[in-house]
Amino acid sequence: MKHVAFGGPLTVAALAGMAALGFVAHSAEAETLGTITVETGDVTRVDHPVSVVLPEAINAHGALHLAEVDGDDRHPVPAQVEPARNGELPRLWFILDGTTEADEAREFELSYGLPAQTESVEVSFDDQSVLMRLGGQTMFHYNHQHVLPPEDLDPLYARSGYIHPVYSPSGLLVTEDFPDDHPHHKGVWFPWTQTEFEGRDIDFWHLETGTVQFTGFETVTSGPVFGHVLARHEHVDLTQDGGLTALDETWDVRAYNAGGPDEGWWKWDLTATQECATDSPLELLEYHYGGFAFRGAAEWVDENHNILTSEGHTKEDGHEERARWAAHSGEIEDGETATVVIMVHPTNERAPEPMRIWDTGGSFFCFSPVQLGDWTLEPGAQYRFQYRFLVHDGEIDEALAERAWQEFASPAQTTLELE
């Protein structure tokens, strides 16, 4: 494990420690470092996360205070610094709170001083999983240790490096693990199915010739803007003695302090970055499923499982169609319904991605770019797959899903002008 950091609201002891290190509380006389302008463009934004690069002239390791400018007034805004990584400069993140209409701009001032305080996205960590919580409710678990199958199943079905359970803001369970019909299905997971590696046929999906497993953390962090898990995975060829890693992967999972239980919705992102682990390519062969996958609530079966995609398709006619987003919904408890909207970023290879959809039975779904033909992952290249989840209580809301995708696909433009 390289680094595990826990953040969150500053305690009295932490504030005292900052004072001892020479950090000062913000005051009206604090020197302004720069002005941040956020422009919404042609999309209306609701509790929209934004970020801006912090140049070297600003000490990103110090205490930074952000305030929104409202005439002569200044309103403190919680902010969070994402440290520099892989040669990139640090970024300052904050939430453009409330509803900001299209073609509007909002202005903020940045200075040194104690940051504004708010309830954080809480990240807790144990021997089995990482939990994300907001407003006292659990959003999801990321499983970093192998989850053992029920005793009546082959131990082969144990896996790590996936997300389950996932909950709605009211606490409804919207994913399933070890379902009876397909015990290798894992809530939210990302295996390729029909592949060729060094002349061998490897299937990372069904766990007989290949698997995907967690290998370590880069970061686990709570924060006032987002909770963050950055984890390393290996896609392993099991046909070789001791296993041979074909792909290295990182999962960047961040859950935002947006919406919440009282609002009945929240959102979180999953970005998977893959690269060949050896000098050998991985050949992804054309197949009707494989890639980013979702197994929905156990109750979502037949007539109690509805799908609507960005192009207007349903589970009856959506298989092998392409979509920017797909919404899954159904009743989970008596009279209680939840919806999961899964969005594809337009920069993904082969976006909008084709889908594997079951028209009957339970809730299985896959964004599968290999439906469009063979694809070679080459050594020395990186392949990035970005997805956003909007999980909300209630039935599918097409307008809400479309606006959420527009926000994801085209973030507000944020600029920093130094004083």
Long-range contacts (C-beta under 8 A, 24 or more apart in sequence): 1-216, 1-217, 2-216, 2-217, 2-218, 3-217, 3-218, 3-219, 4-125, 4-217, 4-219, 4-220, 5-219, 5-220, 5-221, 6-123, 6-125, 6-220, 6-221, 6-222, 7-80, 7-120, 7-221, 7-222, 7-223, 8-120, 8-122, 8-222, 8-223, 8-224, 9-117, 9-118, 9-119, 9-120, 9-224, 10-114, 10-115, 10-117, 15-114, 18-63, 18-114, 23-62, 23-63, 23-112, 23-113, 23-114, 24-63, 24-112, 24-113, 24-114, 25-113, 25-114, 26-65, 26-67, 26-76, 26-111, 26-112, 26-113, 26-114, 27-113, 28-74, 30-65, 30-111, 30-112, 30-113, 31-111, 31-112, 31-419, 32-109, 32-110, 32-111, 32-419, 33-58, 33-110, 33-111, 33-112, 33-418, 33-419, 34-58, 34-109, 34-110, 34-416, 34-417, 34-418, 34-419, 35-69, 35-107, 35-108, 35-109, 35-110, 35-416, 35-417, 35-419, 36-66, 36-92, 36-107, 36-108, 36-109, 36-110, 36-414, 36-415, 36-416, 36-417, 37-105, 37-106, 37-107, 37-108, 37-414, 37-415, 37-417, 38-96, 38-100, 38-105, 38-106, 38-107, 38-108, 38-412, 38-413, 38-414, 39-104, 39-105, 39-412, 39-413, 39-414, 40-96, 40-100, 40-101, 40-102, 40-103, 40-104, 40-105, 40-412, 41-102, 41-103, 41-410, 41-412, 41-413, 42-102, 42-103, 43-102, 43-403, 43-406, 43-407, 43-410, 43-412, 44-99, 44-100, 44-101, 44-102, 44-403, 45-96, 45-99, 45-100, 45-407, 45-412, 46-98, 46-99, 46-100, 46-258, 46-403, 46-407, 47-95, 47-96, 47-97, 47-98, 47-256, 47-258, 47-259, 47-263, 48-95, 48-96, 48-100, 48-258, 48-407, 48-411, 48-412, 49-93, 49-94, 49-95, 49-96, 49-225, 49-226, 49-256, 49-258, 50-93, 50-94, 50-95, 50-96, 50-411, 50-412, 50-414, 51-82, 51-91, 51-92, 51-93, 51-94, 51-414, 52-91, 52-92, 52-414, 52-415, 52-416, 53-89, 53-90, 53-91, 53-416, 54-81, 54-89, 54-90, 54-91, 54-92, 54-416, 55-89, 55-416, 55-418, 56-89, 57-418, 58-110, 58-418, 59-112, 60-84, 60-90, 60-92, 62-112, 63-112, 63-113, 63-114, 63-115, 64-92, 64-110, 64-111, 64-112, 64-113, 64-115, 65-110, 65-111, 65-112, 65-113, 65-114, 65-115, 65-116, 66-92, 66-94, 66-108, 66-109, 66-110, 66-115, 66-116, 67-108, 67-109, 67-111, 67-116, 68-106, 68-107, 68-108, 69-107, 69-108, 69-109, 74-109, 76-116, 77-108, 77-116, 78-115, 78-116, 78-117, 78-118, 78-224, 78-225, 78-257, 79-115, 79-116, 79-224, 79-225, 80-223, 80-224, 80-225, 80-226, 82-228, 85-218, 93-225, 93-226, 94-225, 95-225, 95-256, 95-257, 95-258, 96-412, 100-412, 110-416, 115-224, 116-224, 117-224, 118-224, 118-257, 119-224, 119-257, 120-222, 120-223, 120-224, 120-227, 120-257, 121-222, 121-223, 121-224, 121-225, 121-226, 121-227, 121-255, 121-256, 121-257, 122-222, 122-227, 123-220, 123-221, 123-222, 123-227, 123-228, 123-229, 125-220, 130-220, 130-229, 132-227, 132-229, 132-253, 132-255, 132-268, 134-227, 134-255, 134-257, 134-260, 134-261, 134-266, 135-169, 135-260, 135-261, 135-262, 136-261, 137-167, 137-169, 137-170, 137-171, 137-260, 137-261, 138-165, 138-167, 138-171, 139-166, 139-167, 139-255, 139-266, 139-268, 139-391, 140-164, 140-165, 140-166, 140-167, 140-188, 140-255, 140-268, 141-165, 142-229, 142-231, 142-251, 142-253, 143-214, 144-214, 144-217, 144-231, 145-214, 146-213, 147-177, 149-178, 149-183, 150-178, 153-178, 153-183, 156-207, 156-208, 157-183, 157-184, 157-207, 159-184, 159-186, 159-189, 159-207, 159-211, 159-212, 159-213, 160-213, 160-214, 161-189, 161-212, 161-213, 161-214, 161-231, 161-233, 161-251, 162-186, 162-187, 162-188, 162-189, 162-190, 162-212, 163-187, 163-188, 163-189, 163-253, 163-270, 164-188, 166-340, 166-389, 166-391, 167-391, 168-332, 168-338, 168-339, 168-391, 168-392, 168-393, 169-259, 169-260, 169-261, 169-263, 169-264, 169-265, 169-266, 169-391, 169-392, 169-393, 170-261, 170-264, 170-336, 170-338, 170-393, 172-297, 172-332, 172-333, 172-336, 172-338, 172-393, 173-297, 173-298, 173-332, 174-296, 174-297, 174-332, 174-338, 174-340, 174-391, 175-294, 175-295, 175-296, 175-297, 176-295, 176-296, 176-297, 176-298, 176-362, 176-363, 177-295, 179-295, 179-298, 179-362, 181-361, 181-362, 182-295, 182-364, 185-293, 185-295, 185-364, 186-293, 186-295, 187-294, 187-295, 188-270, 188-293, 188-294, 188-295, 189-293, 190-249, 190-251, 190-272, 190-291, 190-292, 190-293, 190-385, 191-235, 191-290, 191-293, 192-235, 192-282, 192-284, 192-290, 192-291, 192-370, 193-287, 193-289, 193-290, 193-370, 194-284, 194-285, 194-286, 194-287, 194-290, 194-370, 195-246, 195-282, 195-283, 195-284, 195-285, 196-282, 196-283, 196-285, 197-237, 197-246, 197-280, 197-282, 197-283, 198-237, 198-280, 200-237, 200-239, 202-237, 202-238, 202-239, 202-246, 204-235, 204-236, 205-289, 205-290, 208-238, 209-237, 209-238, 209-239, 210-235, 210-236, 210-237, 210-238, 210-239, 210-246, 211-235, 211-236, 211-238, 212-236, 212-249, 218-250, 223-257, 224-257, 225-256, 225-257, 226-254, 226-255, 226-256, 226-257, 227-254, 227-255, 228-252, 228-253, 228-254, 229-253, 229-254, 234-277, 235-274, 235-277, 235-282, 244-278, 245-277, 245-278, 246-276, 246-277, 246-278, 246-280, 246-282, 247-274, 247-275, 247-276, 247-277, 247-282, 247-377, 248-274, 248-275, 248-276, 248-277, 249-273, 249-274, 249-275, 259-392, 264-392, 264-393, 264-394, 265-390, 265-391, 265-392, 265-393, 266-390, 266-391, 266-392, 267-388, 267-389, 267-390, 267-391, 267-404, 268-388, 268-389, 268-391, 269-386, 269-387, 269-388, 269-389, 270-386, 270-387, 270-388, 270-389, 271-384, 271-385, 271-386, 271-387, 272-384, 272-385, 273-382, 273-383, 273-384, 273-385, 274-377, 274-382, 274-383, 274-385, 275-377, 275-379, 275-380, 275-381, 275-382, 275-383, 276-377, 276-378, 276-379, 276-380, 276-381, 278-379, 279-379, 280-379, 281-376, 281-377, 281-378, 281-379, 282-376, 282-377, 283-374, 283-376, 283-377, 284-370, 284-374, 284-375, 284-376, 284-377, 285-370, 285-374, 286-370, 286-371, 286-372, 286-373, 286-374, 287-368, 287-370, 287-371, 288-320, 288-356, 288-368, 288-371, 289-356, 289-366, 289-368, 289-371, 290-366, 290-368, 290-370, 291-353, 291-366, 291-367, 291-368, 291-369, 291-370, 291-385, 292-353, 292-366, 292-367, 292-368, 292-385, 292-387, 293-364, 293-365, 293-366, 293-367, 294-328, 294-340, 294-342, 294-363, 294-364, 294-365, 294-366, 295-362, 295-363, 295-364, 295-365, 296-328, 296-330, 296-340, 296-362, 296-363, 296-364, 296-365, 297-330, 297-332, 297-338, 297-363, 298-362, 299-330, 299-331, 299-332, 300-328, 300-329, 300-330, 300-332, 300-362, 300-363, 301-361, 301-362, 301-363, 302-360, 302-361, 304-330, 304-331, 305-329, 305-330, 305-362, 305-363, 306-330, 306-395, 306-396, 307-357, 307-365, 308-396, 308-398, 308-401, 309-355, 310-352, 310-401, 310-402, 310-405, 311-352, 315-357, 315-358, 315-359, 316-359, 318-355, 318-357, 319-355, 319-356, 319-357, 319-358, 319-359, 320-354, 320-355, 320-356, 320-371, 321-354, 321-355, 322-352, 322-353, 322-354, 322-355, 323-352, 323-353, 323-355, 324-351, 324-352, 324-405, 324-409, 325-401, 325-402, 325-404, 325-405, 326-355, 326-357, 326-365, 326-367, 327-396, 327-398, 327-401, 328-363, 328-365, 329-395, 329-396, 330-363, 336-393, 337-393, 337-394, 337-395, 338-391, 338-392, 338-393, 338-394, 339-391, 339-392, 339-393, 339-394, 339-395, 339-396, 339-397, 340-389, 340-390, 340-391, 341-389, 341-390, 341-391, 341-392, 341-396, 341-400, 341-401, 341-404, 341-405, 342-367, 342-387, 342-388, 342-389, 343-387, 343-388, 343-389, 343-390, 343-404, 343-405, 343-408, 343-409, 344-386, 344-387, 345-386, 345-387, 345-388, 345-408, 345-409, 346-409, 347-384, 347-386, 348-384, 348-385, 348-386, 349-375, 349-383, 349-385, 350-375
